[in-house]
Amino acid sequence: MTAITGLRGLRPHPEHVADVTAPPYDVIKPGTELEALLQNNDKSVYHVTLGPDAPGALKALLENESLIEDNDGAYYVYEQSYGDNLKRLGFFAATAVSDYSEHQVIRHEKTFDDKVKGRIALAQSIGHTTGPVFFLTKSAVTPILNAICDSEEPLYQFTSDFNGLSELHGIQNRVFRVSQDSEHGKQLQSLIAENPLYIADGHHRYHAALKNEQSHLLSYIVEDAKILAYNRVINGTHSFDSIKDKLNIKACDNFHTPEKHQFCIYTKNGSYLIDAIDVPEDVVGRLDCSILEREVYPHLGLNHSMIVDPKHFDYYAESELEAMQASVDKGDYDIAVALHPVSIDELMAVADAGLENSDIVMPEKSTFFAPKILTGLFINKNNLD
């Protein structure tokens, strides 16, 4: 069974929650306006997650009462409202850390030691976890979460303000505290125990907790989630214009998210659609990002080792098509490529196949879960035993 328990640790004072919370550390790029905004906010959890003195920053947030202690053991239901009446509902919990071989937590990505070491160093320096692992569950938790929202007063209710510099700007947040010993708390614990948890986002955070020998980690659990396509701008060693006649290509009117097994290409000379030639049956090979790498990249003179090289690739969420076009128009990259988003079923199929063969994983940069989760709504103790 997958074991969860209530959170214990630190959370924002209700008066300061909007100032304390910040985007996840891995979407705050150095030298950007967003980083400068967070650096200038002395209440921001940014100073703990990315600042030069994490222990000192955490101590300062406690001393100025931006953070308060909460060790009574509770779940926190988290509702995010955004866009045109869109909403996502999940909850924070402390999930027991178990080895992948126990099949209680199922992964779909590889992890890289340099990123894991950084998260371990932070966790050891402050004794807490700041950023949650984003889990998917097959258990029907949404009706319970809705019942909590309908019957309880929110602990926090605020709109995130990052001066338009983050996708989390303008999101309306409501958080409800639920004692682990309440009826709703016990229901959530029982439901989660029925099925394993699938890591949606945060593989390096989970692996760091495993290597750090933590008893529990901060987790965000949701029954359903929106996956955006993870699009890319590309500089090949051969220009697109020089190789486009070798592709199964046709002109189109605009740059857009295409149908499955198609790729939409934007260039300074127009937009095109490319149809996949071969869609195999295996769960990884049939993914559009795999097909793109197999059928298009070789013509551009690209190989797998280049996909994390910023000279050749940069990556954007599906919602950022205009920014991708601007990058091409400025000459930073030769082409922009839009893909169809991966489905939850496709992700879980790869994860399940990986239970028998750990080499079966999702390709890098294949999913983008939106919206991201605010960091700082809870800072959980690493060990609760």
C-alpha positions as MATLAB code, in Angstrom:
seq = 'MTAITGLRGLRPHPEHVADVTAPPYDVIKPGTELEALLQNNDKSVYHVTLGPDAPGALKALLENESLIEDNDGAYYVYEQSYGDNLKRLGFFAATAVSDYSEHQVIRHEKTFDDKVKGRIALAQSIGHTTGPVFFLTKSAVTPILNAICDSEEPLYQFTSDFNGLSELHGIQNRVFRVSQDSEHGKQLQSLIAENPLYIADGHHRYHAALKNEQSHLLSYIVEDAKILAYNRVINGTHSFDSIKDKLNIKACDNFHTPEKHQFCIYTKNGSYLIDAIDVPEDVVGRLDCSILEREVYPHLGLNHSMIVDPKHFDYYAESELEAMQASVDKGDYDIAVALHPVSIDELMAVADAGLENSDIVMPEKSTFFAPKILTGLFINKNNLD';
ca = [
       0.000    0.000    0.000;
       1.106    3.585   -0.648;
       1.386    5.267    2.744;
       0.706    8.954    3.343;
       0.425   10.929    6.543;
      -0.183   14.524    7.559;
       2.445   17.208    7.026;
       4.558   18.576    9.855;
       6.883   21.504    9.547;
       6.492   25.123    8.473;
       3.883   27.070    6.556;
       3.329   30.772    5.745;
       1.606   33.085    8.165;
      -1.770   33.827    6.510;
      -0.913   37.529    6.244;
       2.279   36.783    4.306;
       1.378   33.789    2.124;
       1.379   35.756   -1.160;
       4.845   37.141   -0.404;
       6.338   33.864    0.830;
       5.259   31.634   -2.051;
       7.299   31.509   -5.264;
       7.541   29.558   -8.524;
       9.488   26.270   -8.357;
      13.263   26.659   -8.293;
      13.735   24.945  -11.671;
      11.695   27.534  -13.610;
      13.516   30.547  -12.139;
      16.283   31.254  -14.640;
      19.386   33.119  -13.407;
      19.672   36.747  -14.392;
      16.018   37.185  -15.308;
      13.555   39.852  -14.203;
      11.672   37.157  -12.284;
      14.770   36.284  -10.271;
      15.411   39.960   -9.521;
      11.811   40.388   -8.352;
      12.125   37.467   -5.932;
      15.567   38.540   -4.711;
      14.137   41.919   -3.723;
      11.369   40.320   -1.639;
      12.837   39.492    1.773;
       9.829   37.295    2.642;
      10.155   35.021   -0.410;
      10.979   31.340   -0.033;
      13.254   31.929   -3.049;
      16.000   32.804   -0.552;
      15.743   29.265    0.871;
      15.478   27.363   -2.423;
      18.069   29.310   -4.457;
      19.757   31.790   -2.135;
      23.385   31.538   -0.985;
      22.492   30.751    2.660;
      19.457   28.463    2.890;
      19.649   27.830    6.683;
      20.067   31.529    7.371;
      17.205   32.435    5.059;
      14.898   29.899    6.722;
      15.815   31.225   10.157;
      15.088   34.795    9.005;
      11.647   33.835    7.672;
      10.808   32.300   11.047;
      12.124   35.281   12.986;
      10.089   37.789   10.980;
       7.063   35.461   11.271;
       6.669   35.029    7.535;
       6.717   31.307    8.354;
       5.119   29.615   11.365;
       5.457   26.110   12.771;
       2.656   23.572   12.275;
       3.404   20.116   13.664;
      -0.128   18.799   14.254;
      -0.244   16.591   11.134;
      -2.587   17.720    8.384;
      -3.301   17.464    4.664;
      -3.684   20.626    2.632;
      -6.173   20.712   -0.233;
      -4.884   23.028   -2.972;
      -7.194   24.578   -5.580;
      -5.730   26.585   -8.467;
      -8.098   28.607  -10.681;
      -6.755   30.128  -13.889;
      -7.516   31.013  -17.499;
     -11.069   30.693  -18.789;
     -12.739   28.959  -15.829;
     -10.007   26.315  -15.580;
      -9.304   24.679  -12.249;
      -7.031   21.998  -10.791;
      -7.653   20.363   -7.439;
      -5.145   18.250   -5.523;
      -3.712   17.989   -2.032;
      -0.404   18.091   -0.172;
       0.641   15.153    1.990;
       3.748   13.526    3.429;
       4.374   10.397    1.354;
       6.519    7.560    2.695;
       9.725    7.188    0.674;
      10.128    3.681   -0.760;
      12.471    2.098   -3.266;
      11.180    1.888   -6.823;
      11.381   -1.919   -6.618;
       8.473   -1.884   -4.153;
       6.226   -0.472   -6.908;
       4.524    1.982   -4.560;
       6.005    4.921   -6.449;
       6.345    4.551  -10.212;
       8.661    6.724  -12.291;
       8.818    7.450  -16.009;
      12.003    9.521  -16.371;
      15.729    9.112  -15.874;
      17.449   11.216  -13.234;
      20.828   12.962  -13.393;
      23.265   12.970  -10.475;
      24.154   16.674  -10.568;
      20.521   17.729  -10.065;
      19.961   15.100   -7.353;
      23.063   16.202   -5.424;
      21.838   19.780   -5.329;
      18.476   18.788   -3.836;
      20.148   16.495   -1.278;
      22.474   19.306   -0.194;
      19.540   21.672    0.355;
      17.480   19.069    2.263;
      20.409   18.230    4.531;
      21.238   21.868    5.215;
      17.732   22.790    6.416;
      16.244   19.407    7.468;
      13.127   20.102    5.423;
      11.775   19.668    1.899;
      10.690   22.855    0.137;
       9.390   21.611   -3.227;
       6.762   18.867   -3.619;
       6.904   15.842   -5.882;
       3.866   15.978   -8.197;
       2.061   12.607   -8.105;
      -0.821   11.175  -10.121;
      -3.179    8.657   -8.533;
      -5.782    6.334  -10.031;
      -7.804    6.612   -6.809;
     -11.004    8.692   -6.854;
      -9.890   11.466   -4.498;
     -11.551   14.383   -6.318;
     -15.030   13.938   -4.757;
     -13.458   14.081   -1.276;
     -11.453   17.181   -2.191;
     -14.572   18.882   -3.566;
     -16.467   18.043   -0.379;
     -13.724   19.665    1.688;
     -13.797   22.827   -0.431;
     -17.594   22.998   -0.129;
     -17.703   22.503    3.635;
     -14.595   24.240    5.015;
     -13.275   27.808    5.145;
      -9.961   28.259    3.310;
      -6.806   28.654    5.361;
      -5.312   30.702    2.510;
      -7.037   32.544   -0.318;
      -4.924   34.801   -2.544;
      -3.922   35.635   -6.110;
      -0.277   35.154   -7.095;
       1.441   38.340   -8.231;
       4.741   37.981  -10.084;
       4.399   41.101  -12.262;
       3.476   38.961  -15.249;
       6.912   37.316  -15.235;
       5.745   33.760  -14.433;
       3.024   31.446  -15.715;
       1.860   31.385  -12.080;
       1.094   35.126  -12.155;
      -2.615   35.800  -11.704;
      -3.537   32.306  -10.553;
      -6.151   32.273   -7.801;
      -5.153   29.978   -4.955;
      -7.263   28.461   -2.189;
      -5.814   26.125    0.440;
      -7.835   24.131    3.004;
      -6.308   22.483    6.070;
      -7.611   18.983    6.897;
      -6.495   17.157   10.038;
      -5.115   13.700    9.292;
      -7.394   12.336   12.031;
     -10.586   13.864   10.618;
     -13.083   11.820    8.622;
     -11.940   13.421    5.376;
      -8.299   12.923    6.326;
      -8.809    9.223    6.978;
     -10.700    8.862    3.686;
      -7.814   10.377    1.739;
      -5.302    8.118    3.447;
      -7.413    5.037    2.693;
      -7.982    5.954   -0.957;
      -4.317    6.645   -1.694;
      -3.391    3.272   -0.174;
      -5.409    1.495   -2.875;
      -3.071    2.335   -5.776;
       0.567    3.210   -6.428;
       1.515    6.821   -7.074;
       2.901    7.859  -10.463;
       5.503   10.628  -10.526;
       4.257   13.295  -12.917;
       6.900   15.932  -12.160;
       9.737   15.983   -9.664;
      11.739   12.830  -10.403;
      14.947   14.447   -9.142;
      13.245   15.539   -5.914;
      12.002   12.002   -5.293;
      15.364   10.440   -6.108;
      17.062   12.926   -3.796;
      14.734   11.929   -0.934;
      15.500    8.270   -1.632;
      19.272    8.816   -1.655;
      18.998   11.049    1.412;
      17.295    8.171    3.274;
      14.325   10.331    4.238;
      11.308    8.664    5.814;
       8.864   11.005    4.033;
       8.764   13.715    1.419;
       6.492   16.609    0.559;
       4.069   15.540   -2.162;
       1.228   16.991   -4.199;
      -1.324   14.374   -5.277;
      -3.962   14.794   -7.964;
      -6.350   12.464   -9.754;
      -6.286   14.321  -13.049;
      -3.912   16.851  -14.576;
      -3.426   18.766  -17.782;
      -0.295   17.918  -19.759;
       0.861   20.509  -22.256;
       3.073   19.680  -25.190;
       6.742   20.444  -24.582;
       7.665   22.283  -27.762;
      11.101   23.219  -29.024;
      13.059   25.723  -31.079;
      15.925   24.214  -33.021;
      19.182   25.050  -34.754;
      20.317   22.095  -36.817;
      23.752   21.677  -38.316;
      21.819   21.756  -41.603;
      19.206   24.461  -42.183;
      15.577   23.461  -42.473;
      15.275   25.056  -45.919;
      18.097   22.868  -47.204;
      16.457   19.583  -46.110;
      12.697   20.210  -46.113;
      12.185   18.448  -49.468;
      13.339   15.215  -47.800;
      10.388   15.338  -45.364;
       6.727   14.389  -45.637;
       5.790   18.068  -45.609;
       2.968   20.416  -46.614;
       2.401   24.137  -46.132;
      -0.181   25.364  -43.593;
      -1.704   28.734  -42.714;
      -0.344   29.240  -39.206;
       1.783   27.900  -36.393;
      -0.423   25.823  -34.082;
      -0.660   22.716  -31.918;
      -1.048   19.874  -34.441;
      -2.928   16.579  -34.342;
      -1.254   13.518  -32.883;
       1.556   12.120  -35.052;
       1.970   15.460  -36.805;
       4.505   18.255  -36.283;
       3.877   21.927  -36.999;
       6.980   23.833  -38.103;
       7.408   27.618  -38.028;
      10.095   29.308  -40.132;
      10.699   32.863  -41.320;
       9.386   31.690  -44.696;
       6.111   30.189  -43.473;
       4.550   27.333  -41.530;
       4.397   23.648  -42.415;
       2.942   20.340  -41.246;
       4.942   17.127  -41.229;
       3.119   13.790  -40.973;
       4.794   10.888  -39.168;
       5.866    8.101  -41.520;
       6.035    5.214  -39.065;
       4.135    4.888  -35.765;
       5.317    1.711  -33.995;
       3.416   -0.149  -31.286;
       5.940    0.155  -28.450;
       4.955    2.657  -25.762;
       8.031    4.883  -26.144;
       8.621    4.640  -29.880;
       5.074    5.749  -30.718;
       5.362    8.998  -28.744;
       5.536   12.031  -30.995;
       8.764   13.326  -29.462;
      10.361    9.935  -30.236;
       9.079   10.026  -33.812;
      10.369   13.584  -34.256;
      13.827   12.564  -33.062;
      13.833    9.485  -35.295;
      12.377   10.924  -38.502;
      13.347   14.628  -38.523;
      16.456   15.247  -36.409;
      18.847   13.175  -38.593;
      17.983   15.319  -41.615;
      18.895   18.405  -39.574;
      22.215   16.843  -38.583;
      21.129   16.379  -34.960;
      21.424   13.447  -32.567;
      20.238   12.624  -29.051;
      23.344   13.989  -27.335;
      22.496   17.485  -28.589;
      18.975   17.812  -27.152;
      20.132   19.556  -23.959;
      22.634   21.790  -25.781;
      21.249   25.370  -25.895;
      23.169   25.994  -29.121;
      20.778   23.572  -30.795;
      17.613   23.427  -28.632;
      15.456   25.429  -26.283;
      12.078   24.332  -24.901;
       8.722   26.030  -24.417;
       5.336   25.013  -23.067;
       2.459   24.669  -25.513;
       1.067   28.006  -24.287;
       4.145   29.892  -25.551;
       3.783   29.573  -29.333;
       4.175   33.327  -29.877;
       7.417   33.413  -27.881;
       8.751   30.560  -30.012;
       7.904   32.445  -33.202;
       9.637   35.537  -31.839;
      12.778   33.493  -31.150;
      12.849   32.355  -34.779;
      12.044   35.835  -36.117;
      14.981   37.275  -34.145;
      17.292   34.671  -35.639;
      18.080   32.927  -32.345;
      16.859   29.617  -33.791;
      16.162   28.327  -37.298;
      12.771   26.708  -36.678;
      10.094   26.227  -34.022;
       8.372   22.850  -33.683;
       4.965   22.325  -32.038;
       3.871   18.834  -30.982;
       0.618   17.285  -29.806;
       0.597   16.837  -25.997;
       1.218   13.465  -24.391;
      -1.853   11.980  -22.693;
      -2.069   10.730  -19.112;
      -2.709    7.228  -20.491;
       0.469    7.379  -22.591;
       2.518    8.510  -19.597;
       1.150    5.742  -17.372;
       1.705    3.132  -20.101;
       5.391    4.031  -20.238;
       5.638    4.072  -16.436;
       3.963    0.653  -16.156;
       6.239   -0.820  -18.830;
       9.200    0.486  -16.854;
       8.255   -1.717  -13.901;
       9.549   -4.723  -15.818;
      12.374   -2.944  -17.631;
      13.936    0.116  -15.995;
      15.402    1.191  -19.340;
      11.878    2.041  -20.546;
      11.387    5.727  -19.715;
       9.789    8.804  -21.231;
      12.111   10.770  -23.523;
      13.521   13.977  -22.054;
      11.422   17.125  -22.517;
       8.242   15.253  -23.449;
       5.710   16.545  -20.882;
       4.906   19.905  -19.313;
       2.406   19.881  -16.465;
       0.519   23.140  -16.099;
       0.104   25.104  -14.032;
       3.169   24.559  -11.870;
       2.784   24.301   -8.092;
       3.719   27.200   -5.850;
       6.694   26.536   -3.603;
       6.358   27.547    0.031;
       2.759   26.630    0.808;
       4.282   24.041    3.118;
       7.873   23.163    4.067;
       7.854   19.615    5.359;
      10.178   17.910    7.839;
      12.248   15.251    6.069;
      11.768   12.594    8.722;
       8.490   12.089   10.549;
       9.169    8.752   12.269;
];
